Amino acid sequence: MNHRPERFSCRVYGILPRGGREVLMTRSVFLDREFVNFPGGGVELGEAPMAALRREFEEETGIRVEPVRALYASEGLHVSTQRPWQLIGIYWLVRQTGGVLRPEGNGEDVRACFWTALDRIPLGEMYPADLEFVRKLVSGPVAWPE
């Protein structure tokens, strides 16, 4: 298989904490595969990454957020859907500024939004590209905003 990237994607994700050790996650479906991730998604051509984060978070969860600070960035070549992609992922600590959580997701690709403890994140249901960040998040102290 040729591992030269055929596509490029920049992704942004928001980490919204609750009570110090819980975070908001989504359950989504992509190409008939169900997976769990943090709210967020792709940066559109010409869109600023923080604008994409705000847009994606609200579209998926109903919650409006503001980025507090970048927590982690990943990059690499990932084989997904039988085609190699070059992915850049930026994970942001966010704070809620408005909106109301929709536990049922957005009725499209996001099927559910749920809170989970850091040590109960379902790692087996996540894409490999996100696991390195999640393992760092779970293993180390994170300075959450007040």
N, CA, C and O atoms as a GROMACS GRO file, in nm:
protein
  584
    1MET      N    1   0.084  -0.119   0.000
    1MET     CA    2   0.000   0.000   0.000
    1MET      C    3   0.088   0.124   0.000
    1MET      O    4   0.186   0.131   0.074
    2ASN      N    5   0.053   0.220  -0.080
    2ASN     CA    6   0.123   0.348  -0.085
    2ASN      C    7   0.081   0.431   0.036
    2ASN      O    8  -0.038   0.455   0.056
    3HIS      N    9   0.177   0.475   0.115
    3HIS     CA   10   0.144   0.554   0.234
    3HIS      C   11   0.167   0.702   0.214
    3HIS      O   12   0.173   0.778   0.311
    4ARG      N   13   0.180   0.746   0.090
    4ARG     CA   14   0.190   0.888   0.063
    4ARG      C   15   0.052   0.948   0.087
    4ARG      O   16  -0.047   0.897   0.034
    5PRO      N   17   0.043   1.056   0.166
    5PRO     CA   18  -0.089   1.113   0.196
    5PRO      C   19  -0.164   1.155   0.071
    5PRO      O   20  -0.108   1.217  -0.020
    6GLU      N   21  -0.289   1.121   0.067
    6GLU     CA   22  -0.378   1.163  -0.041
    6GLU      C   23  -0.463   1.282   0.001
    6GLU      O   24  -0.516   1.355  -0.083
    7ARG      N   25  -0.475   1.302   0.132
    7ARG     CA   26  -0.557   1.411   0.182
    7ARG      C   27  -0.491   1.473   0.304
    7ARG      O   28  -0.409   1.410   0.371
    8PHE      N   29  -0.529   1.597   0.332
    8PHE     CA   30  -0.479   1.670   0.448
    8PHE      C   31  -0.598   1.718   0.528
    8PHE      O   32  -0.698   1.764   0.471
    9SER      N   33  -0.589   1.708   0.659
    9SER     CA   34  -0.697   1.756   0.744
    9SER      C   35  -0.640   1.816   0.871
    9SER      O   36  -0.556   1.755   0.937
   10CYS      N   37  -0.686   1.935   0.904
   10CYS     CA   38  -0.656   1.998   1.033
   10CYS      C   39  -0.783   1.987   1.116
   10CYS      O   40  -0.890   2.029   1.073
   11ARG      N   41  -0.771   1.930   1.236
   11ARG     CA   42  -0.885   1.905   1.323
   11ARG      C   43  -0.865   1.981   1.454
   11ARG      O   44  -0.752   1.995   1.501
   12VAL      N   45  -0.973   2.029   1.511
   12VAL     CA   46  -0.969   2.098   1.640
   12VAL      C   47  -1.071   2.034   1.733
   12VAL      O   48  -1.181   1.998   1.692
   13TYR      N   49  -1.032   2.019   1.859
   13TYR     CA   50  -1.119   1.955   1.958
   13TYR      C   51  -1.120   2.038   2.085
   13TYR      O   52  -1.018   2.095   2.123
   14GLY      N   53  -1.235   2.044   2.151
   14GLY     CA   54  -1.249   2.117   2.276
   14GLY      C   55  -1.263   2.023   2.393
   14GLY      O   56  -1.342   1.929   2.391
   15ILE      N   57  -1.184   2.050   2.496
   15ILE     CA   58  -1.191   1.972   2.620
   15ILE      C   59  -1.262   2.060   2.722
   15ILE      O   60  -1.205   2.157   2.772
   16LEU      N   61  -1.387   2.026   2.751
   16LEU     CA   62  -1.469   2.102   2.846
   16LEU      C   63  -1.477   2.022   2.976
   16LEU      O   64  -1.542   1.918   2.980
   17PRO      N   65  -1.412   2.070   3.082
   17PRO     CA   66  -1.414   1.998   3.209
   17PRO      C   67  -1.538   2.030   3.292
   17PRO      O   68  -1.600   2.135   3.276
   18ARG      N   69  -1.571   1.936   3.380
   18ARG     CA   70  -1.679   1.957   3.477
   18ARG      C   71  -1.634   1.896   3.608
   18ARG      O   72  -1.603   1.777   3.616
   19GLY      N   73  -1.630   1.978   3.711
   19GLY     CA   74  -1.597   1.928   3.844
   19GLY      C   75  -1.455   1.876   3.861
   19GLY      O   76  -1.429   1.801   3.955
   20GLY      N   77  -1.366   1.914   3.774
   20GLY     CA   78  -1.225   1.878   3.792
   20GLY      C   79  -1.179   1.749   3.729
   20GLY      O   80  -1.064   1.742   3.686
   21ARG      N   81  -1.263   1.645   3.722
   21ARG     CA   82  -1.215   1.518   3.668
   21ARG      C   83  -1.310   1.457   3.565
   21ARG      O   84  -1.294   1.340   3.529
   22GLU      N   85  -1.407   1.533   3.517
   22GLU     CA   86  -1.495   1.485   3.410
   22GLU      C   87  -1.479   1.574   3.289
   22GLU      O   88  -1.447   1.693   3.301
   23VAL      N   89  -1.501   1.516   3.171
   23VAL     CA   90  -1.496   1.592   3.046
   23VAL      C   91  -1.616   1.554   2.960
   23VAL      O   92  -1.672   1.445   2.974
   24LEU      N   93  -1.652   1.644   2.871
   24LEU     CA   94  -1.762   1.620   2.778
   24LEU      C   95  -1.708   1.547   2.655
   24LEU      O   96  -1.604   1.583   2.601
   25MET      N   97  -1.781   1.443   2.613
   25MET     CA   98  -1.741   1.366   2.495
   25MET      C   99  -1.862   1.346   2.405
   25MET      O  100  -1.976   1.368   2.446
   26THR      N  101  -1.835   1.304   2.282
   26THR     CA  102  -1.942   1.276   2.186
   26THR      C  103  -1.930   1.133   2.135
   26THR      O  104  -1.821   1.076   2.130
   27ARG      N  105  -2.045   1.078   2.097
   27ARG     CA  106  -2.050   0.948   2.029
   27ARG      C  107  -2.099   0.977   1.888
   27ARG      O  108  -2.210   1.028   1.870
   28SER      N  109  -2.017   0.945   1.789
   28SER     CA  110  -2.046   0.981   1.650
   28SER      C  111  -2.038   0.859   1.559
   28SER      O  112  -1.990   0.753   1.598
   29VAL      N  113  -2.088   0.878   1.437
   29VAL     CA  114  -2.078   0.776   1.334
   29VAL      C  115  -2.015   0.839   1.211
   29VAL      O  116  -2.056   0.946   1.166
   30PHE      N  117  -1.914   0.771   1.156
   30PHE     CA  118  -1.849   0.815   1.033
   30PHE      C  119  -1.824   0.692   0.948
   30PHE      O  120  -1.759   0.597   0.994
   31LEU      N  121  -1.874   0.692   0.826
   31LEU     CA  122  -1.859   0.579   0.734
   31LEU      C  123  -1.899   0.448   0.802
   31LEU      O  124  -1.827   0.348   0.795
   32ASP      N  125  -2.015   0.450   0.866
   32ASP     CA  126  -2.073   0.333   0.933
   32ASP      C  127  -1.992   0.282   1.051
   32ASP      O  128  -2.014   0.169   1.096
   33ARG      N  129  -1.899   0.361   1.103
   33ARG     CA  130  -1.823   0.322   1.221
   33ARG      C  131  -1.858   0.417   1.335
   33ARG      O  132  -1.850   0.539   1.319
   34GLU      N  133  -1.896   0.360   1.449
   34GLU     CA  134  -1.926   0.442   1.566
   34GLU      C  135  -1.797   0.463   1.645
   34GLU      O  136  -1.717   0.371   1.662
   35PHE      N  137  -1.778   0.585   1.693
   35PHE     CA  138  -1.660   0.615   1.772
   35PHE      C  139  -1.691   0.724   1.874
   35PHE      O  140  -1.793   0.792   1.864
   36VAL      N  141  -1.602   0.738   1.971
   36VAL     CA  142  -1.613   0.837   2.077
   36VAL      C  143  -1.498   0.936   2.061
   36VAL      O  144  -1.386   0.898   2.029
   37ASN      N  145  -1.528   1.064   2.085
   37ASN     CA  146  -1.424   1.166   2.077
   37ASN      C  147  -1.467   1.288   2.156
   37ASN      O  148  -1.575   1.292   2.214
   38PHE      N  149  -1.380   1.388   2.157
   38PHE     CA  150  -1.415   1.517   2.215
   38PHE      C  151  -1.489   1.597   2.109
   38PHE      O  152  -1.468   1.575   1.990
   39PRO      N  153  -1.576   1.688   2.149
   39PRO     CA  154  -1.645   1.772   2.050
   39PRO      C  155  -1.544   1.849   1.966
   39PRO      O  156  -1.446   1.903   2.017
   40GLY      N  157  -1.570   1.854   1.838
   40GLY     CA  158  -1.482   1.925   1.746
   40GLY      C  159  -1.487   1.864   1.609
   40GLY      O  160  -1.571   1.780   1.580
   41GLY      N  161  -1.396   1.907   1.523
   41GLY     CA  162  -1.395   1.853   1.388
   41GLY      C  163  -1.300   1.930   1.298
   41GLY      O  164  -1.203   1.991   1.344
   42GLY      N  165  -1.329   1.925   1.171
   42GLY     CA  166  -1.239   1.978   1.070
   42GLY      C  167  -1.246   2.128   1.052
   42GLY      O  168  -1.352   2.190   1.060
   43VAL      N  169  -1.129   2.185   1.027
   43VAL     CA  170  -1.118   2.327   0.993
   43VAL      C  171  -1.144   2.338   0.843
   43VAL      O  172  -1.079   2.271   0.763
   44GLU      N  173  -1.239   2.423   0.806
   44GLU     CA  174  -1.271   2.441   0.665
   44GLU      C  175  -1.169   2.535   0.600
   44GLU      O  176  -1.108   2.618   0.667
   45LEU      N  177  -1.151   2.520   0.470
   45LEU     CA  178  -1.057   2.602   0.396
   45LEU      C  179  -1.089   2.750   0.418
   45LEU      O  180  -1.203   2.793   0.396
   46GLY      N  181  -0.991   2.828   0.462
   46GLY     CA  182  -1.009   2.970   0.487
   46GLY      C  183  -1.061   3.004   0.626
   46GLY      O  184  -1.073   3.121   0.660
   47GLU      N  185  -1.092   2.903   0.707
   47GLU     CA  186  -1.147   2.924   0.841
   47GLU      C  187  -1.034   2.925   0.944
   47GLU      O  188  -0.941   2.846   0.934
   48ALA      N  189  -1.043   3.013   1.041
   48ALA     CA  190  -0.946   3.016   1.150
   48ALA      C  191  -0.972   2.896   1.243
   48ALA      O  192  -1.088   2.863   1.268
   49PRO      N  193  -0.867   2.831   1.294
   49PRO     CA  194  -0.888   2.715   1.379
   49PRO      C  195  -0.976   2.740   1.501
   49PRO      O  196  -1.059   2.656   1.535
   50MET      N  197  -0.960   2.855   1.568
   50MET     CA  198  -1.044   2.881   1.685
   50MET      C  199  -1.190   2.906   1.646
   50MET      O  200  -1.280   2.871   1.722
   51ALA      N  201  -1.213   2.965   1.530
   51ALA     CA  202  -1.350   2.981   1.481
   51ALA      C  203  -1.410   2.844   1.450
   51ALA      O  204  -1.528   2.820   1.478
   52ALA      N  205  -1.330   2.754   1.394
   52ALA     CA  206  -1.377   2.618   1.366
   52ALA      C  207  -1.411   2.546   1.495
   52ALA      O  208  -1.510   2.474   1.502
   53LEU      N  209  -1.330   2.565   1.598
   53LEU     CA  210  -1.356   2.502   1.727
   53LEU      C  211  -1.490   2.549   1.783
   53LEU      O  212  -1.571   2.467   1.826
   54ARG      N  213  -1.512   2.679   1.784
   54ARG     CA  214  -1.640   2.732   1.834
   54ARG      C  215  -1.758   2.676   1.754
   54ARG      O  216  -1.857   2.631   1.812
   55ARG      N  217  -1.746   2.679   1.621
   55ARG     CA  218  -1.853   2.632   1.533
   55ARG      C  219  -1.882   2.483   1.555
   55ARG      O  220  -1.996   2.444   1.577
   56GLU      N  221  -1.778   2.402   1.548
   56GLU     CA  222  -1.796   2.257   1.561
   56GLU      C  223  -1.853   2.220   1.698
   56GLU      O  224  -1.942   2.135   1.707
   57PHE      N  225  -1.802   2.282   1.804
   57PHE     CA  226  -1.849   2.249   1.939
   57PHE      C  227  -1.998   2.278   1.952
   57PHE      O  228  -2.073   2.195   2.003
   58GLU      N  229  -2.040   2.396   1.906
   58GLU     CA  230  -2.182   2.430   1.917
   58GLU      C  231  -2.268   2.343   1.826
   58GLU      O  232  -2.376   2.301   1.866
   59GLU      N  233  -2.223   2.316   1.704
   59GLU     CA  234  -2.300   2.230   1.613
   59GLU      C  235  -2.323   2.092   1.673
   59GLU      O  236  -2.431   2.035   1.660
   60GLU      N  237  -2.222   2.038   1.739
   60GLU     CA  238  -2.231   1.902   1.790
   60GLU      C  239  -2.302   1.892   1.924
   60GLU      O  240  -2.372   1.793   1.948
   61THR      N  241  -2.287   1.992   2.011
   61THR     CA  242  -2.335   1.978   2.149
   61THR      C  243  -2.443   2.077   2.190
   61THR      O  244  -2.515   2.051   2.287
   62GLY      N  245  -2.457   2.189   2.119
   62GLY     CA  246  -2.548   2.295   2.161
   62GLY      C  247  -2.483   2.395   2.256
   62GLY      O  248  -2.546   2.495   2.291
   63ILE      N  249  -2.360   2.371   2.296
   63ILE     CA  250  -2.289   2.457   2.391
   63ILE      C  251  -2.196   2.552   2.316
   63ILE      O  252  -2.123   2.510   2.226
   64ARG      N  253  -2.199   2.680   2.355
   64ARG     CA  254  -2.104   2.778   2.301
   64ARG      C  255  -1.982   2.782   2.394
   64ARG      O  256  -1.996   2.781   2.516
   65VAL      N  257  -1.864   2.786   2.334
   65VAL     CA  258  -1.741   2.784   2.413
   65VAL      C  259  -1.643   2.889   2.362
   65VAL      O  260  -1.654   2.940   2.251
   66GLU      N  261  -1.548   2.919   2.448
   66GLU     CA  262  -1.432   3.001   2.413
   66GLU      C  263  -1.307   2.920   2.447
   66GLU      O  264  -1.301   2.858   2.553
   67PRO      N  265  -1.209   2.920   2.359
   67PRO     CA  266  -1.082   2.853   2.391
   67PRO      C  267  -1.012   2.924   2.506
   67PRO      O  268  -1.008   3.047   2.511
   68VAL      N  269  -0.956   2.846   2.599
   68VAL     CA  270  -0.878   2.900   2.710
   68VAL      C  271  -0.730   2.892   2.676
   68VAL      O  272  -0.658   2.991   2.686
   69ARG      N  273  -0.685   2.773   2.636
   69ARG     CA  274  -0.546   2.755   2.594
   69ARG      C  275  -0.532   2.622   2.522
   69ARG      O  276  -0.610   2.528   2.543
   70ALA      N  277  -0.432   2.615   2.438
   70ALA     CA  278  -0.402   2.489   2.368
   70ALA      C  279  -0.340   2.392   2.468
   70ALA      O  280  -0.252   2.430   2.546
   71LEU      N  281  -0.386   2.267   2.464
   71LEU     CA  282  -0.332   2.164   2.553
   71LEU      C  283  -0.233   2.072   2.482
   71LEU      O  284  -0.138   2.024   2.544
   72TYR      N  285  -0.256   2.049   2.353
   72TYR     CA  286  -0.176   1.947   2.284
   72TYR      C  287  -0.197   1.961   2.134
   72TYR      O  288  -0.304   2.001   2.088
   73ALA      N  289  -0.095   1.928   2.059
   73ALA     CA  290  -0.107   1.921   1.913
   73ALA      C  291  -0.044   1.791   1.867
   73ALA      O  292   0.061   1.749   1.916
   74SER      N  293  -0.110   1.727   1.773
   74SER     CA  294  -0.057   1.602   1.717
   74SER      C  295  -0.047   1.618   1.567
   74SER      O  296  -0.118   1.697   1.506
   75GLU      N  297   0.042   1.540   1.509
   75GLU     CA  298   0.052   1.540   1.364
   75GLU      C  299   0.100   1.403   1.324
   75GLU      O  300   0.171   1.335   1.398
   76GLY      N  301   0.060   1.364   1.206
   76GLY     CA  302   0.108   1.235   1.158
   76GLY      C  303   0.030   1.186   1.039
   76GLY      O  304  -0.066   1.247   0.994
   77LEU      N  305   0.076   1.075   0.990
   77LEU     CA  306   0.012   1.008   0.879
   77LEU      C  307  -0.074   0.897   0.936
   77LEU      O  308  -0.026   0.813   1.013
   78HIS      N  309  -0.200   0.896   0.901
   78HIS     CA  310  -0.293   0.796   0.953
   78HIS      C  311  -0.368   0.733   0.837
   78HIS      O  312  -0.415   0.802   0.746
   79VAL      N  313  -0.377   0.603   0.841
   79VAL     CA  314  -0.454   0.533   0.739
   79VAL      C  315  -0.595   0.517   0.793
   79VAL      O  316  -0.619   0.447   0.891
   80SER      N  317  -0.686   0.582   0.726
   80SER     CA  318  -0.826   0.581   0.766
   80SER      C  319  -0.908   0.556   0.641
   80SER      O  320  -0.878   0.611   0.534
   81THR      N  321  -1.009   0.476   0.652
   81THR     CA  322  -1.095   0.442   0.538
   81THR      C  323  -1.013   0.398   0.417
   81THR      O  324  -1.046   0.431   0.303
   82GLN      N  325  -0.907   0.322   0.444
   82GLN     CA  326  -0.821   0.263   0.341
   82GLN      C  327  -0.738   0.364   0.263
   82GLN      O  328  -0.672   0.328   0.166
   83ARG      N  329  -0.739   0.491   0.305
   83ARG     CA  330  -0.659   0.593   0.236
   83ARG      C  331  -0.574   0.666   0.339
   83ARG      O  332  -0.623   0.699   0.447
   84PRO      N  333  -0.447   0.691   0.307
   84PRO     CA  334  -0.363   0.764   0.401
   84PRO      C  335  -0.396   0.913   0.404
   84PRO      O  336  -0.415   0.977   0.301
   85TRP      N  337  -0.404   0.966   0.526
   85TRP     CA  338  -0.432   1.107   0.550
   85TRP      C  339  -0.317   1.165   0.630
   85TRP      O  340  -0.260   1.098   0.715
   86GLN      N  341  -0.283   1.290   0.601
   86GLN     CA  342  -0.196   1.365   0.690
   86GLN      C  343  -0.290   1.445   0.780
   86GLN      O  344  -0.367   1.528   0.732
   87LEU      N  345  -0.281   1.419   0.911
   87LEU     CA  346  -0.370   1.484   1.006
   87LEU      C  347  -0.292   1.570   1.104
   87LEU      O  348  -0.185   1.531   1.151
   88ILE      N  349  -0.346   1.686   1.132
   88ILE     CA  350  -0.298   1.770   1.241
   88ILE      C  351  -0.416   1.787   1.335
   88ILE      O  352  -0.525   1.827   1.292
   89GLY      N  353  -0.396   1.757   1.462
   89GLY     CA  354  -0.502   1.772   1.562
   89GLY      C  355  -0.459   1.869   1.669
   89GLY      O  356  -0.349   1.859   1.722
   90ILE      N  357  -0.545   1.965   1.700
   90ILE     CA  358  -0.517   2.063   1.806
   90ILE      C  359  -0.626   2.049   1.911
   90ILE      O  360  -0.745   2.062   1.880
   91TYR      N  361  -0.585   2.023   2.034
   91TYR     CA  362  -0.678   2.001   2.145
   91TYR      C  363  -0.672   2.123   2.237
   91TYR      O  364  -0.566   2.160   2.286
   92TRP      N  365  -0.789   2.184   2.258
   92TRP     CA  366  -0.799   2.308   2.334
   92TRP      C  367  -0.878   2.287   2.462
   92TRP      O  368  -0.981   2.220   2.462
   93LEU      N  369  -0.830   2.343   2.571
   93LEU     CA  370  -0.911   2.356   2.691
   93LEU      C  371  -1.010   2.468   2.662
   93LEU      O  372  -0.970   2.575   2.617
   94VAL      N  373  -1.139   2.444   2.687
   94VAL     CA  374  -1.241   2.545   2.658
   94VAL      C  375  -1.325   2.571   2.783
   94VAL      O  376  -1.327   2.492   2.877
   95ARG      N  377  -1.394   2.684   2.780
   95ARG     CA  378  -1.491   2.715   2.887
   95ARG      C  379  -1.624   2.748   2.821
   95ARG      O  380  -1.628   2.804   2.712
   96GLN      N  381  -1.730   2.712   2.889
   96GLN     CA  382  -1.864   2.735   2.835
   96GLN      C  383  -1.901   2.882   2.850
   96GLN      O  384  -1.881   2.942   2.956
   97THR      N  385  -1.956   2.940   2.742
   97THR     CA  386  -2.000   3.080   2.745
   97THR      C  387  -2.150   3.092   2.723
   97THR      O  388  -2.205   3.201   2.736
   98GLY      N  389  -2.216   2.982   2.690
   98GLY     CA  390  -2.361   2.986   2.666
   98GLY      C  391  -2.410   2.856   2.608
   98GLY      O  392  -2.337   2.757   2.598
   99GLY      N  393  -2.536   2.858   2.570
   99GLY     CA  394  -2.596   2.740   2.511
   99GLY      C  395  -2.639   2.638   2.615
   99GLY      O  396  -2.613   2.653   2.734
  100VAL      N  397  -2.705   2.534   2.566
  100VAL     CA  398  -2.754   2.426   2.652
  100VAL      C  399  -2.714   2.293   2.589
  100VAL      O  400  -2.730   2.273   2.468
  101LEU      N  401  -2.661   2.203   2.670
  101LEU     CA  402  -2.618   2.073   2.621
  101LEU      C  403  -2.734   1.995   2.562
  101LEU      O  404  -2.841   1.985   2.622
  102ARG      N  405  -2.712   1.940   2.443
  102ARG     CA  406  -2.808   1.847   2.380
  102ARG      C  407  -2.752   1.707   2.399
  102ARG      O  408  -2.664   1.666   2.324
  103PRO      N  409  -2.801   1.631   2.498
  103PRO     CA  410  -2.748   1.496   2.520
  103PRO      C  411  -2.765   1.405   2.398
  103PRO      O  412  -2.689   1.310   2.381
  104GLU      N  413  -2.863   1.434   2.314
  104GLU     CA  414  -2.889   1.352   2.195
  104GLU      C  415  -2.799   1.389   2.078
  104GLU      O  416  -2.814   1.332   1.969
  105GLY      N  417  -2.708   1.483   2.096
  105GLY     CA  418  -2.618   1.523   1.987
  105GLY      C  419  -2.687   1.616   1.889
  105GLY      O  420  -2.778   1.690   1.926
  106ASN      N  421  -2.644   1.611   1.764
  106ASN     CA  422  -2.699   1.703   1.664
  106ASN      C  423  -2.800   1.639   1.570
  106ASN      O  424  -2.849   1.704   1.478
  107GLY      N  425  -2.830   1.511   1.592
  107GLY     CA  426  -2.927   1.444   1.507
  107GLY      C  427  -2.872   1.404   1.372
  107GLY      O  428  -2.946   1.353   1.287
  108GLU      N  429  -2.745   1.427   1.350
  108GLU     CA  430  -2.681   1.390   1.224
  108GLU      C  431  -2.569   1.291   1.254
  108GLU      O  432  -2.595   1.175   1.283
  109ASP      N  433  -2.444   1.337   1.246
  109ASP     CA  434  -2.332   1.246   1.272
  109ASP      C  435  -2.305   1.224   1.420
  109ASP      O  436  -2.251   1.120   1.458
  110VAL      N  437  -2.341   1.320   1.506
  110VAL     CA  438  -2.321   1.305   1.650
  110VAL      C  439  -2.449   1.249   1.711
  110VAL      O  440  -2.554   1.312   1.708
  111ARG      N  441  -2.438   1.128   1.766
  111ARG     CA  442  -2.555   1.056   1.819
  111ARG      C  443  -2.580   1.083   1.966
  111ARG      O  444  -2.692   1.066   2.014
  112ALA      N  445  -2.475   1.126   2.041
  112ALA     CA  446  -2.491   1.150   2.184
  112ALA      C  447  -2.377   1.236   2.235
  112ALA      O  448  -2.266   1.234   2.181
  113CYS      N  449  -2.407   1.313   2.340
  113CYS     CA  450  -2.306   1.390   2.414
  113CYS      C  451  -2.316   1.343   2.559
  113CYS      O  452  -2.426   1.330   2.613
  114PHE      N  453  -2.202   1.318   2.622
  114PHE     CA  454  -2.207   1.264   2.758
  114PHE      C  455  -2.083   1.307   2.836
  114PHE      O  456  -1.976   1.331   2.780
  115TRP      N  457  -2.100   1.314   2.967
  115TRP     CA  458  -1.990   1.344   3.058
  115TRP      C  459  -1.930   1.211   3.102
  115TRP      O  460  -2.001   1.114   3.126
  116THR      N  461  -1.798   1.208   3.114
  116THR     CA  462  -1.731   1.089   3.165
  116THR      C  463  -1.609   1.128   3.246
  116THR      O  464  -1.544   1.230   3.220
  117ALA      N  465  -1.580   1.047   3.346
  117ALA     CA  466  -1.459   1.068   3.425
  117ALA      C  467  -1.337   1.041   3.337
  117ALA      O  468  -1.342   0.957   3.247
  118LEU      N  469  -1.229   1.112   3.363
  118LEU     CA  470  -1.107   1.095   3.284
  118LEU      C  471  -1.061   0.949   3.282
  118LEU      O  472  -1.015   0.900   3.179
  119ASP      N  473  -1.072   0.881   3.396
  119ASP     CA  474  -1.025   0.742   3.401
  119ASP      C  475  -1.126   0.642   3.345
  119ASP      O  476  -1.104   0.522   3.351
  120ARG      N  477  -1.238   0.693   3.290
  120ARG     CA  478  -1.339   0.605   3.230
  120ARG      C  479  -1.360   0.635   3.081
  120ARG      O  480  -1.455   0.586   3.020
  121ILE      N  481  -1.272   0.715   3.023
  121ILE     CA  482  -1.282   0.742   2.879
  121ILE      C  483  -1.268   0.609   2.805
  121ILE      O  484  -1.171   0.536   2.827
  122PRO      N  485  -1.362   0.577   2.717
  122PRO     CA  486  -1.358   0.448   2.646
  122PRO      C  487  -1.252   0.447   2.535
  122PRO      O  488  -1.283   0.471   2.418
  123LEU      N  489  -1.129   0.419   2.573
  123LEU     CA  490  -1.016   0.424   2.480
  123LEU      C  491  -1.035   0.332   2.359
  123LEU      O  492  -0.993   0.366   2.249
  124GLY      N  493  -1.098   0.218   2.379
  124GLY     CA  494  -1.118   0.123   2.271
  124GLY      C  495  -1.215   0.171   2.165
  124GLY      O  496  -1.225   0.110   2.058
  125GLU      N  497  -1.287   0.279   2.193
  125GLU     CA  498  -1.384   0.332   2.098
  125GLU      C  499  -1.335   0.461   2.031
  125GLU      O  500  -1.412   0.529   1.964
  126MET      N  501  -1.208   0.493   2.050
  126MET     CA  502  -1.152   0.615   1.994
  126MET      C  503  -1.063   0.583   1.875
  126MET      O  504  -1.012   0.472   1.863
  127TYR      N  505  -1.045   0.683   1.788
  127TYR     CA  506  -0.952   0.668   1.677
  127TYR      C  507  -0.809   0.668   1.730
  127TYR      O  508  -0.778   0.741   1.824
  128PRO      N  509  -0.721   0.587   1.672
  128PRO     CA  510  -0.582   0.583   1.718
  128PRO      C  511  -0.514   0.720   1.719
  128PRO      O  512  -0.429   0.745   1.804
  129ALA      N  513  -0.550   0.807   1.627
  129ALA     CA  514  -0.487   0.939   1.619
  129ALA      C  515  -0.509   1.021   1.746
  129ALA      O  516  -0.431   1.112   1.774
  130ASP      N  517  -0.614   0.991   1.823
  130ASP     CA  518  -0.646   1.070   1.942
  130ASP      C  519  -0.594   1.007   2.071
  130ASP      O  520  -0.596   1.072   2.176
  131LEU      N  521  -0.548   0.884   2.066
  131LEU     CA  522  -0.513   0.812   2.188
  131LEU      C  523  -0.392   0.869   2.260
  131LEU      O  524  -0.390   0.870   2.383
  132GLU      N  525  -0.292   0.918   2.189
  132GLU     CA  526  -0.173   0.972   2.255
  132GLU      C  527  -0.212   1.089   2.345
  132GLU      O  528  -0.167   1.098   2.459
  133PHE      N  529  -0.296   1.180   2.293
  133PHE     CA  530  -0.340   1.293   2.375
  133PHE      C  531  -0.420   1.245   2.496
  133PHE      O  532  -0.398   1.292   2.607
  134VAL      N  533  -0.512   1.153   2.475
  134VAL     CA  534  -0.598   1.107   2.584
  134VAL      C  535  -0.515   1.041   2.694
  134VAL      O  536  -0.541   1.062   2.812
  135ARG      N  537  -0.416   0.964   2.656
  135ARG     CA  538  -0.330   0.900   2.756
  135ARG      C  539  -0.255   1.005   2.838
  135ARG      O  540  -0.238   0.988   2.958
  136LYS      N  541  -0.210   1.113   2.775
  136LYS     CA  542  -0.143   1.221   2.848
  136LYS      C  543  -0.242   1.294   2.939
  136LYS      O  544  -0.209   1.328   3.053
  137LEU      N  545  -0.362   1.316   2.890
  137LEU     CA  546  -0.465   1.384   2.968
  137LEU      C  547  -0.500   1.304   3.092
  137LEU      O  548  -0.514   1.360   3.201
  138VAL      N  549  -0.514   1.174   3.077
  138VAL     CA  550  -0.553   1.086   3.187
  138VAL      C  551  -0.440   1.070   3.288
  138VAL      O  552  -0.466   1.060   3.408
  139SER      N  553  -0.316   1.067   3.242
  139SER     CA  554  -0.204   1.036   3.331
  139SER      C  555  -0.150   1.154   3.408
  139SER      O  556  -0.085   1.136   3.511
  140GLY      N  557  -0.173   1.275   3.361
  140GLY     CA  558  -0.111   1.390   3.425
  140GLY      C  559  -0.212   1.489   3.479
  140GLY      O  560  -0.327   1.491   3.436
  141PRO      N  561  -0.169   1.570   3.573
  141PRO     CA  562  -0.258   1.673   3.624
  141PRO      C  563  -0.283   1.780   3.518
  141PRO      O  564  -0.192   1.822   3.447
  142VAL      N  565  -0.406   1.823   3.510
  142VAL     CA  566  -0.443   1.931   3.418
  142VAL      C  567  -0.492   2.046   3.503
  142VAL      O  568  -0.577   2.028   3.590
  143ALA      N  569  -0.440   2.166   3.478
  143ALA     CA  570  -0.485   2.285   3.552
  143ALA      C  571  -0.613   2.335   3.487
  143ALA      O  572  -0.609   2.409   3.388
  144TRP      N  573  -0.726   2.296   3.541
  144TRP     CA  574  -0.855   2.338   3.488
  144TRP      C  575  -0.884   2.482   3.529
  144TRP      O  576  -0.836   2.526   3.634
  145PRO      N  577  -0.960   2.554   3.450
  145PRO     CA  578  -0.996   2.691   3.489
  145PRO      C  579  -1.093   2.688   3.606
  145PRO      O  580  -1.164   2.590   3.627
  146GLU      N  581  -1.093   2.794   3.681
  146GLU     CA  582  -1.186   2.805   3.796
  146GLU      C  583  -1.328   2.819   3.748
  146GLU      O  584  -1.420   2.829   3.830
   0.00000   0.00000   0.00000
